[in-house]
Amino acid sequence: MPHPASPDSHDAPRRALHPPAPRTRERTVEGGQRSVLVAIRSAVALHRLLDVLPVFDGDDRVRVRFTLVPGSRFDVDALTALDRTGARTMPWQEACGTRHDLVLSASPKGDLHLLPGPRALLPHGAGFGKALSDEGSAEVPSGLDPAHLLTDGKPWADLHALAHEEQVLRLARHCPEAGPAVVVGDPTADRLLRSLPRREEYRAAVGTGPRQLVVLTSTWGPESLIARRPGLPADLLALLPHDAFQVALVLHPNAHSRTGSFDLTRWMAPALRAGLVLARPHEEWAALLVAADAVVTDHGSTGLYAAALGRPVIGAYDGGHELVPHSPMARLLAAIPHLATARGLAAALETARGTDPRGPAAHAFAHPGESLALLRGHLYRLLGLCPPATRVDAPAFPPPTTAPRRPTALAVRTEVSGDHVTVHRFPPDTPEPAHHLAAEHPTAGPGALQSAAVLWRHARTRPRSAHDSAWTASGWTASVLAELPGCRTAAAILTRERYLLHHRGVGPLTVTTEPQRGQGRSHHADPTAVVSAVHAWLAAGPPDRRAGTLLCDTGPVRVPVHLAPAEKGDLDYEL
């Protein structure tokens, strides 16, 4: 997959070429309100500042407007994301000609010095861990570069609101002329902490269940994971048993902006068909970090947020010039296992579970849980107002709305030992050995339907029309076996725990399952996996086997499965 291109050198400041600023006029805000201008260049900067704006919640003395700072090739998605917020905007030329009580930005790039009013600058990532040679001074961390922080040798920001004391020291080292800096913590990190109690809700939203959720995170540019290893998501899905693992991919918003959802979906089509969760660029990434059992990261700062949560973290950065030595991200990558190939994930997971990543992350985030309260005091001082007496808390992230696709065909390997059947399922193109192909009828497509030894169909749940016609479960299973000679077992899944199954050597059977219960929880096996288990059990036993109980292992779940001659209600069940 081609990587999202890095910005050209024209993204660097061009202040000498900028037309003279329009004449400044005084603000005219109704009712004596203070005006806050939020200046954004990209979607990622907008998302960061949206995490900050709750400092003004409940205060009708403050009016917020947004403006788009020109000069970024990632501004298209910034406008789209801004439109979704319902916020009011101000054209750039008007913003430059109006005095504001406070200007907020999360990127130092662009002609921010032209915006009249006190200016506060926040980072738009964590830890200042990347240096981008084509965006300013070589080997200087992005966000700390004097080329962007100074205008004619003088600082344009009146306040740097940073996340850790180490960042203050690094700012002083790289740009001693910079304006005052304060340590307020990280509002995004605080939102993650606030979201921890909702972990099960996030996992339920993406259908994780008892499986292990492995989240891949990629920054943008030529050294990113997705640029260097575009096939890693599909490779992992081809090797990891579907009933034991779920894989998600979090891309930097710039990758979404540069590539577009159409091409991303097309490039990721094999992985998406296998069940990949592709996070939307705003907020879903954070919910997935909270939901994750492990995180695989390149040198982007998302990995630091995962480390701060204590998640097992695995490195997948293959070296280059962008990672800043001795930064918190560099320390994290040095402390965690490295994933060289997809087949190395099991070993890397074992090592990562024994490695505490929170030490390196502690150098990126100070004052956990206090950022908005601390930041509120500094921003209201610039506004010339007393802060509201009400408490301000970082809001939790909403649950993801991206629903992964349910695979319609799977290669199945079974292990039958008496009445115990273990099922391992993979995408059809897996390099892993398999015994049969199982597919959903009719959605899997002609090739899979012709090749599958096992076919299943779910009873529909949508409302029926007034003029309705439907297969019965017995009618459909008989029809499939008659029309598709390669099919050995057809199963109509009536409910989560009840199916009608017809094997060529055995007449229709009613199959029922029980959940696995323990420690106050119930875990259900995927009915389509149970169908493959019954198929293998029947094939391995005597030809007249029509009833019995077996134990079925699908990933971490073991459930009892009961077989009996089909009941009339199941035979006549309308699909």
C-alpha positions as CSV (number, residue, x, y, z in Angstrom):
1,M,0.0,0.0,0.0
2,P,1.5,3.4,-0.9
3,H,2.2,5.5,2.2
4,P,0.6,8.8,2.8
5,A,3.1,11.4,1.5
6,S,4.9,13.6,3.9
7,P,4.3,17.4,3.5
8,D,6.6,19.2,1.1
9,S,9.0,21.7,2.3
10,H,6.5,24.4,1.4
11,D,4.7,23.5,4.7
12,A,7.6,25.3,6.5
13,P,6.9,29.0,7.4
14,R,6.7,31.4,4.5
15,R,6.1,34.5,6.4
16,A,8.1,36.7,4.1
17,L,5.8,35.7,1.2
18,H,2.6,36.2,3.2
19,P,0.6,39.3,2.2
20,P,0.4,42.0,4.9
21,A,-2.1,41.3,7.6
22,P,-5.4,43.2,7.3
23,R,-6.0,46.1,9.6
24,T,-7.1,44.8,13.0
25,R,-10.5,45.7,14.3
26,E,-11.6,45.4,17.8
27,R,-13.8,42.5,18.7
28,T,-17.6,43.0,18.9
29,V,-18.9,40.2,21.0
30,E,-22.5,40.6,22.3
31,G,-23.2,40.8,26.0
32,G,-19.6,41.4,27.1
33,Q,-18.5,37.8,26.2
34,R,-14.9,36.9,25.8
35,S,-14.0,35.5,22.3
36,V,-11.9,32.4,22.0
37,L,-10.5,31.5,18.6
38,V,-9.5,27.9,17.9
39,A,-6.9,27.8,15.1
40,I,-6.5,24.5,13.4
41,R,-4.5,23.1,10.5
42,S,-5.5,19.5,10.4
43,A,-8.0,17.0,11.8
44,V,-5.5,15.8,14.4
45,A,-5.0,19.3,15.7
46,L,-8.8,19.8,15.9
47,H,-9.3,16.5,17.8
48,R,-6.7,17.6,20.3
49,L,-8.3,20.9,20.9
50,L,-11.7,19.4,21.2
51,D,-10.3,17.5,24.2
52,V,-9.3,20.9,25.7
53,L,-12.5,22.9,25.2
54,P,-14.4,21.3,28.1
55,V,-12.5,23.9,30.3
56,F,-15.1,26.4,29.1
57,D,-18.1,24.1,29.7
58,G,-21.0,25.8,31.4
59,D,-19.6,29.4,31.0
60,D,-21.8,31.6,28.8
61,R,-19.2,34.4,29.2
62,V,-17.1,32.6,26.6
63,R,-17.8,32.3,22.9
64,V,-15.8,29.9,20.8
65,R,-15.1,30.2,17.1
66,F,-12.8,28.2,14.8
67,T,-10.6,29.1,11.9
68,L,-8.6,27.1,9.4
69,V,-4.9,28.0,9.3
70,P,-3.9,27.8,5.6
71,G,-0.9,25.9,4.3
72,S,-1.6,22.2,5.3
73,R,-2.3,19.5,2.8
74,F,-4.4,17.8,5.5
75,D,-6.9,20.6,5.8
76,V,-9.7,18.9,3.8
77,D,-10.6,16.4,6.5
78,A,-10.1,19.2,9.1
79,L,-13.0,21.1,7.5
80,T,-15.1,17.9,7.3
81,A,-14.4,17.1,11.0
82,L,-15.2,20.7,12.0
83,D,-18.5,20.7,10.2
84,R,-19.5,17.5,12.1
85,T,-19.1,19.4,15.4
86,G,-21.6,22.0,14.5
87,A,-19.2,24.7,15.5
88,R,-19.2,28.3,14.1
89,T,-16.2,29.2,11.9
90,M,-14.5,32.4,10.9
91,P,-12.6,32.9,7.6
92,W,-8.8,33.2,8.0
93,Q,-8.7,36.8,6.7
94,E,-11.4,37.8,9.0
95,A,-9.7,36.0,11.9
96,C,-6.5,37.9,11.1
97,G,-8.3,41.2,11.2
98,T,-10.2,40.7,14.5
99,R,-8.8,40.9,17.9
100,H,-9.5,37.9,20.1
101,D,-9.4,37.5,23.8
102,L,-7.6,34.1,23.4
103,V,-6.2,32.1,20.5
104,L,-5.8,28.4,21.0
105,S,-3.7,26.2,18.7
106,A,-2.3,22.6,18.8
107,S,0.3,23.1,16.0
108,P,3.0,25.8,15.8
109,K,3.0,25.7,12.0
110,G,1.4,28.4,9.8
111,D,1.1,32.1,10.3
112,L,-0.4,32.0,13.7
113,H,1.5,35.2,14.6
114,L,-1.0,37.1,12.4
115,L,-3.9,36.3,14.8
116,P,-4.3,39.2,17.2
117,G,-4.7,38.3,20.9
118,P,-2.9,36.3,23.5
119,R,-2.0,32.9,22.1
120,A,-1.7,29.5,23.9
121,L,0.0,26.6,22.2
122,L,-0.5,22.9,23.1
123,P,1.1,19.8,21.7
124,H,-1.0,17.7,19.3
125,G,0.7,14.5,20.3
126,A,2.5,13.0,23.2
127,G,6.2,13.3,24.1
128,F,7.6,15.2,21.1
129,G,9.1,12.0,19.8
130,K,9.3,12.7,16.0
131,A,11.6,14.9,14.0
132,L,10.5,15.6,10.4
133,S,13.5,16.9,8.4
134,D,11.3,18.3,5.6
135,E,9.2,20.4,8.0
136,G,11.9,22.6,9.6
137,S,15.2,22.1,11.3
138,A,16.8,18.7,10.9
139,E,16.8,16.5,14.1
140,V,14.8,19.0,16.1
141,P,11.6,17.4,17.5
142,S,8.4,18.5,15.7
143,G,6.7,21.0,17.9
144,L,9.9,22.3,19.5
145,D,11.4,23.8,16.4
146,P,12.4,27.5,16.5
147,A,11.6,27.7,12.8
148,H,8.0,27.5,13.8
149,L,8.0,28.9,17.3
150,L,9.7,32.2,16.5
151,T,8.8,35.1,14.1
152,D,11.7,37.4,13.3
153,G,13.5,35.9,16.2
154,K,10.7,36.5,18.7
155,P,8.2,34.0,20.2
156,W,4.6,34.4,19.0
157,A,3.0,32.1,21.7
158,D,2.3,33.7,25.0
159,L,1.9,30.4,26.8
160,H,3.1,26.8,26.1
161,A,0.8,24.3,27.9
162,L,2.9,21.2,28.2
163,A,2.2,17.7,29.5
164,H,5.4,17.1,31.6
165,E,8.3,18.9,33.1
166,E,10.7,17.1,30.8
167,Q,9.0,18.9,27.9
168,V,9.6,22.2,29.5
169,L,13.3,21.4,29.7
170,R,13.4,20.3,26.1
171,L,11.6,23.4,24.9
172,A,14.2,25.5,26.8
173,R,17.0,23.5,25.2
174,H,15.8,23.7,21.6
175,C,14.2,27.1,21.7
176,P,15.4,29.2,24.7
177,E,13.6,32.3,23.3
178,A,10.2,30.6,23.6
179,G,7.5,32.2,25.8
180,P,6.4,31.0,29.2
181,A,5.7,27.3,29.6
182,V,3.6,25.5,32.2
183,V,3.0,21.9,33.0
184,V,-0.7,21.0,32.9
185,G,-0.7,17.3,32.0
186,D,-2.5,15.8,29.0
187,P,-6.2,16.2,28.5
188,T,-6.4,13.3,26.0
189,A,-4.5,11.0,28.5
190,D,-7.0,12.0,31.1
191,R,-9.9,11.1,28.9
192,L,-8.4,7.7,28.5
193,L,-8.1,7.3,32.2
194,R,-11.7,8.4,32.6
195,S,-12.8,5.8,30.0
196,L,-11.3,2.8,31.8
197,P,-14.6,1.8,33.5
198,R,-16.2,1.6,30.1
199,R,-13.8,-1.0,28.7
200,E,-16.4,-3.8,28.5
201,E,-18.8,-1.5,26.7
202,Y,-16.2,-0.7,24.1
203,R,-15.4,-4.4,23.6
204,A,-19.1,-5.2,23.2
205,A,-19.4,-2.4,20.6
206,V,-16.9,-4.1,18.3
207,G,-17.9,-7.7,19.1
208,T,-14.7,-8.7,20.9
209,G,-16.3,-11.1,23.4
210,P,-13.8,-13.3,25.3
211,R,-11.2,-13.0,22.5
212,Q,-7.9,-11.1,22.8
213,L,-8.1,-7.7,21.0
214,V,-4.7,-6.8,19.4
215,V,-4.7,-3.2,18.2
216,L,-2.1,-2.0,15.6
217,T,-1.3,1.7,15.7
218,S,0.4,3.5,12.9
219,T,1.6,7.1,12.5
220,W,1.8,8.7,9.1
221,G,4.7,9.2,6.6
222,P,7.3,7.0,5.0
223,E,8.6,5.4,8.3
224,S,5.1,4.5,9.6
225,L,4.0,0.9,10.2
226,I,1.4,1.1,7.5
227,A,3.8,2.5,4.9
228,R,6.5,-0.1,5.6
229,R,4.3,-3.1,6.4
230,P,1.0,-2.5,4.7
231,G,0.2,-6.3,4.8
232,L,0.7,-6.8,8.5
233,P,-3.0,-6.6,9.4
234,A,-4.0,-9.2,6.8
235,D,-1.0,-11.3,7.8
236,L,-1.9,-11.4,11.4
237,L,-5.5,-12.2,10.6
238,A,-4.4,-15.1,8.4
239,L,-2.4,-16.6,11.2
240,L,-4.5,-15.9,14.4
241,P,-7.5,-18.1,15.1
242,H,-10.6,-16.1,14.5
243,D,-12.3,-17.4,17.7
244,A,-9.3,-16.5,19.9
245,F,-8.2,-13.1,18.5
246,Q,-9.6,-9.9,17.1
247,V,-7.4,-7.4,15.2
248,A,-8.0,-3.6,15.0
249,L,-6.0,-0.9,13.1
250,V,-5.7,2.7,14.3
251,L,-4.3,5.0,11.6
252,H,-3.1,8.6,12.2
253,P,-5.7,11.1,11.0
254,N,-3.2,12.4,8.5
255,A,-3.2,8.9,6.8
256,H,-7.0,9.1,6.6
257,S,-6.8,12.7,5.2
258,R,-4.1,12.0,2.6
259,T,-5.4,8.6,1.4
260,G,-9.2,8.9,1.8
261,S,-11.7,6.4,3.1
262,F,-12.3,5.0,-0.4
263,D,-8.7,3.9,-1.1
264,L,-8.1,2.8,2.5
265,T,-11.1,0.5,2.4
266,R,-10.0,-0.8,-1.0
267,W,-6.4,-1.4,0.1
268,M,-7.5,-3.1,3.3
269,A,-10.3,-5.2,1.7
270,P,-8.8,-8.6,2.4
271,A,-8.2,-7.7,6.1
272,L,-11.7,-6.2,6.4
273,R,-13.3,-9.3,5.0
274,A,-11.5,-11.3,7.6
275,G,-12.9,-9.1,10.4
276,L,-10.4,-6.2,10.8
277,V,-11.7,-3.3,12.9
278,L,-10.6,-0.1,11.1
279,A,-11.0,2.7,13.5
280,R,-12.5,6.0,12.4
281,P,-10.0,8.9,12.9
282,H,-11.8,10.7,15.8
283,E,-12.2,9.1,19.3
284,E,-12.5,5.5,18.2
285,W,-8.7,5.0,18.4
286,A,-8.9,5.9,22.1
287,A,-11.8,3.5,22.8
288,L,-9.9,0.7,21.1
289,L,-6.8,1.4,23.3
290,V,-9.0,1.0,26.4
291,A,-10.6,-2.1,25.0
292,A,-7.2,-3.7,23.9
293,D,-5.5,-6.7,25.3
294,A,-2.2,-5.7,23.6
295,V,-1.0,-2.9,21.3
296,V,1.5,-3.1,18.4
297,T,3.0,0.3,17.7
298,D,5.5,2.1,15.5
299,H,7.1,5.4,16.7
300,G,3.9,7.3,16.8
301,S,2.7,8.8,20.1
302,T,-0.4,6.6,20.3
303,G,1.8,3.9,21.7
304,L,2.7,6.1,24.6
305,Y,-1.0,6.5,25.5
306,A,-1.3,2.7,25.4
307,A,1.7,2.4,27.7
308,A,0.2,4.9,30.1
309,L,-2.8,2.6,30.4
310,G,-0.5,-0.3,31.3
311,R,-1.5,-2.3,28.2
312,P,1.1,-4.8,26.9
313,V,2.9,-2.9,24.1
314,I,4.9,-4.4,21.2
315,G,7.2,-2.4,19.0
316,A,7.0,-2.5,15.2
317,Y,9.2,0.4,14.3
318,D,12.0,-0.7,11.9
319,G,14.3,2.3,12.4
320,G,15.0,5.5,10.5
321,H,15.6,9.2,11.1
322,E,12.2,10.3,12.6
323,L,12.4,8.9,16.1
324,V,14.0,11.4,18.5
325,P,16.7,9.7,20.6
326,H,16.1,9.7,24.4
327,S,12.5,10.8,23.9
328,P,9.8,9.0,25.9
329,M,8.8,7.1,22.7
330,A,12.4,6.0,22.1
331,R,12.7,4.8,25.7
332,L,9.4,2.9,25.3
333,L,10.6,1.2,22.1
334,A,13.9,0.2,23.7
335,A,12.0,-1.4,26.7
336,I,9.4,-3.5,24.9
337,P,9.7,-6.5,22.5
338,H,10.0,-6.0,18.8
339,L,7.7,-7.7,16.3
340,A,9.8,-8.6,13.2
341,T,7.1,-10.8,11.4
342,A,3.5,-11.7,11.9
343,R,4.5,-15.2,13.1
344,G,6.4,-13.7,15.9
345,L,3.3,-12.3,17.6
346,A,2.8,-15.1,20.1
347,A,6.4,-14.8,21.5
348,A,6.2,-11.0,21.5
349,L,2.9,-11.1,23.4
350,E,4.4,-13.4,26.1
351,T,7.3,-11.0,26.6
352,A,5.1,-7.9,26.5
353,R,2.9,-9.3,29.2
354,G,5.9,-9.5,31.5
355,T,7.1,-5.9,30.7
356,D,5.6,-2.9,32.4
357,P,5.5,0.0,29.9
358,R,4.3,2.6,32.3
359,G,7.8,3.7,33.2
360,P,8.7,5.4,29.9
361,A,5.1,6.8,29.6
362,A,5.6,8.5,33.0
363,H,8.0,10.8,31.3
364,A,5.3,12.0,28.9
365,F,2.3,12.6,31.2
366,A,2.3,14.5,34.5
367,H,-0.6,15.3,36.8
368,P,-2.9,12.5,35.7
369,G,-6.6,13.4,36.1
370,E,-5.9,17.1,36.7
371,S,-5.1,18.5,33.3
372,L,-8.3,20.4,32.6
373,A,-8.4,21.9,36.1
374,L,-4.8,23.1,35.7
375,L,-5.3,24.3,32.2
376,R,-8.5,26.1,33.0
377,G,-6.7,28.4,35.5
378,H,-4.0,29.4,32.9
379,L,-6.5,30.0,30.1
380,Y,-8.9,32.1,32.2
381,R,-5.9,34.2,33.3
382,L,-5.2,35.0,29.7
383,L,-8.9,35.7,29.2
384,G,-9.0,38.1,32.2
385,L,-11.8,36.2,33.9
386,C,-12.2,34.2,37.1
387,P,-12.8,30.5,36.3
388,P,-16.2,29.0,37.1
389,A,-16.5,27.5,40.5
390,T,-17.8,24.2,39.0
391,R,-15.6,21.2,38.7
392,V,-14.3,20.3,35.2
393,D,-13.6,16.7,34.4
394,A,-12.3,15.1,31.2
395,P,-15.2,13.2,29.5
396,A,-15.0,9.6,28.7
397,F,-14.8,8.6,25.1
398,P,-17.9,7.3,23.4
399,P,-18.1,3.6,22.3
400,P,-17.0,2.8,18.8
401,T,-19.6,2.8,16.1
402,T,-17.5,0.9,13.5
403,A,-18.9,-2.6,13.3
404,P,-16.4,-5.2,11.9
405,R,-17.6,-7.4,9.1
406,R,-18.6,-10.9,10.0
407,P,-16.5,-13.3,7.8
408,T,-18.7,-15.2,5.4
409,A,-16.2,-18.0,4.7
410,L,-13.6,-19.6,7.0
411,A,-11.0,-22.4,6.7
412,V,-11.5,-24.7,9.6
413,R,-9.1,-27.1,11.3
414,T,-10.6,-29.5,13.9
415,E,-9.1,-31.9,16.4
416,V,-11.5,-34.7,17.5
417,S,-10.7,-36.7,20.5
418,G,-13.6,-38.9,21.5
419,D,-16.4,-36.5,22.5
420,H,-14.1,-33.5,22.7
421,V,-13.7,-31.3,19.6
422,T,-11.3,-28.3,19.2
423,V,-12.0,-25.8,16.4
424,H,-9.5,-23.4,14.9
425,R,-10.8,-21.1,12.1
426,F,-8.9,-18.8,9.8
427,P,-9.6,-16.8,6.6
428,P,-9.8,-19.0,3.5
429,D,-6.3,-17.9,2.2
430,T,-4.6,-18.8,5.5
431,P,-1.2,-20.6,5.3
432,E,-2.3,-22.6,8.3
433,P,-3.5,-26.2,7.6
434,A,-7.2,-26.7,7.5
435,H,-9.6,-29.6,7.1
436,H,-12.7,-28.0,5.5
437,L,-14.1,-24.8,4.3
438,A,-17.3,-23.4,6.0
439,A,-19.3,-20.6,4.5
440,E,-22.5,-18.6,4.9
441,H,-25.3,-19.2,2.4
442,P,-25.9,-17.3,0.2
443,T,-23.6,-14.4,1.0
444,A,-20.2,-16.1,0.7
445,G,-20.3,-16.1,-3.1
446,P,-20.4,-18.8,-5.8
447,G,-16.8,-20.0,-5.3
448,A,-17.0,-20.5,-1.6
449,L,-20.5,-22.1,-1.8
450,Q,-19.3,-24.6,-4.4
451,S,-16.2,-25.5,-2.3
452,A,-17.6,-25.5,1.2
453,A,-18.2,-28.8,3.1
454,V,-20.2,-26.9,5.7
455,L,-22.8,-24.3,4.9
456,W,-24.8,-22.3,7.4
457,R,-27.6,-19.8,7.4
458,H,-28.9,-17.5,10.1
459,A,-32.7,-17.2,10.7
460,R,-33.6,-13.6,9.8
461,T,-34.5,-11.2,12.5
462,R,-35.9,-8.3,10.5
463,P,-39.7,-7.8,10.3
464,R,-41.5,-9.8,7.7
465,S,-43.6,-8.2,5.0
466,A,-47.3,-8.7,4.6
467,H,-46.8,-10.9,1.5
468,D,-44.1,-13.2,2.8
469,S,-42.5,-16.5,1.7
470,A,-39.8,-18.2,3.7
471,W,-37.9,-21.5,3.8
472,T,-38.4,-23.8,6.7
473,A,-35.2,-24.9,8.3
474,S,-35.7,-28.5,7.1
475,G,-36.6,-27.3,3.6
476,W,-33.6,-25.1,3.3
477,T,-31.1,-27.7,4.6
478,A,-32.5,-30.4,2.2
479,S,-32.4,-28.0,-0.7
480,V,-28.8,-27.0,-0.1
481,L,-27.6,-30.6,0.1
482,A,-29.4,-31.4,-3.1
483,E,-28.1,-28.5,-5.1
484,L,-24.5,-28.4,-3.8
485,P,-22.9,-31.8,-3.9
486,G,-19.7,-30.6,-2.2
487,C,-21.7,-29.7,0.9
488,R,-21.6,-32.4,3.6
489,T,-23.4,-30.5,6.4
490,A,-26.0,-27.7,6.2
491,A,-27.1,-25.9,9.4
492,A,-29.9,-23.4,10.0
493,I,-29.0,-21.3,13.0
494,L,-32.3,-20.6,14.7
495,T,-31.1,-18.8,17.8
496,R,-27.7,-18.4,19.5
497,E,-28.1,-21.7,21.3
498,R,-30.3,-23.8,18.9
499,Y,-29.8,-25.0,15.4
500,L,-31.2,-27.5,12.9
501,L,-28.3,-29.4,11.4
502,H,-28.5,-31.9,8.5
503,H,-25.5,-34.1,7.7
504,R,-25.5,-36.2,4.5
505,G,-24.8,-39.4,6.5
506,V,-27.2,-38.5,9.4
507,G,-30.8,-37.1,9.2
508,P,-31.8,-33.7,10.6
509,L,-30.7,-33.1,14.2
510,T,-31.6,-30.5,16.7
511,V,-28.4,-29.1,18.2
512,T,-28.4,-27.1,21.4
513,T,-25.6,-25.5,23.3
514,E,-25.0,-24.1,26.8
515,P,-22.8,-21.1,27.7
516,Q,-19.6,-21.5,29.6
517,R,-20.2,-20.1,33.0
518,G,-17.7,-19.2,35.7
519,Q,-16.7,-16.3,37.9
520,G,-20.1,-14.7,37.5
521,R,-19.9,-14.6,33.7
522,S,-21.4,-16.4,30.8
523,H,-19.5,-16.9,27.5
524,H,-21.2,-18.1,24.3
525,A,-19.5,-19.9,21.5
526,D,-20.0,-18.7,17.9
527,P,-22.8,-20.9,16.5
528,T,-21.0,-21.2,13.2
529,A,-17.9,-22.6,14.9
530,V,-20.1,-25.2,16.8
531,V,-21.6,-26.3,13.4
532,S,-18.0,-27.1,12.2
533,A,-17.4,-29.0,15.4
534,V,-20.5,-31.1,15.0
535,H,-19.6,-31.7,11.4
536,A,-16.2,-33.1,12.4
537,W,-17.6,-35.1,15.3
538,L,-20.2,-36.8,13.0
539,A,-17.6,-37.5,10.4
540,A,-15.2,-39.1,12.9
541,G,-17.9,-41.4,14.5
542,P,-20.0,-44.4,13.5
543,P,-22.4,-43.7,10.6
544,D,-25.5,-44.1,12.8
545,R,-24.5,-41.5,15.4
546,R,-27.6,-39.4,15.9
547,A,-27.5,-38.3,19.5
548,G,-25.0,-37.5,22.2
549,T,-23.2,-34.7,24.0
550,L,-19.8,-33.3,23.1
551,L,-17.5,-30.6,24.4
552,C,-16.6,-27.9,21.9
553,D,-13.5,-25.7,22.3
554,T,-13.5,-22.5,20.3
555,G,-10.7,-20.2,21.3
556,P,-11.0,-19.5,25.0
557,V,-14.6,-20.8,25.2
558,R,-15.6,-24.4,26.0
559,V,-19.3,-25.3,25.7
560,P,-21.3,-28.5,25.9
561,V,-23.2,-29.3,22.7
562,H,-26.2,-31.6,22.7
563,L,-27.4,-33.5,19.7
564,A,-30.8,-35.2,19.3
565,P,-33.2,-36.2,16.5
566,A,-34.8,-33.1,15.1
567,E,-37.9,-31.7,16.8
568,K,-40.9,-30.7,14.7
569,G,-40.7,-27.1,15.8
570,D,-37.2,-26.9,14.6
571,L,-37.9,-28.6,11.3
572,D,-40.7,-26.1,10.6
573,Y,-38.9,-23.1,11.9
574,E,-39.2,-20.3,9.3
575,L,-36.0,-18.8,8.1
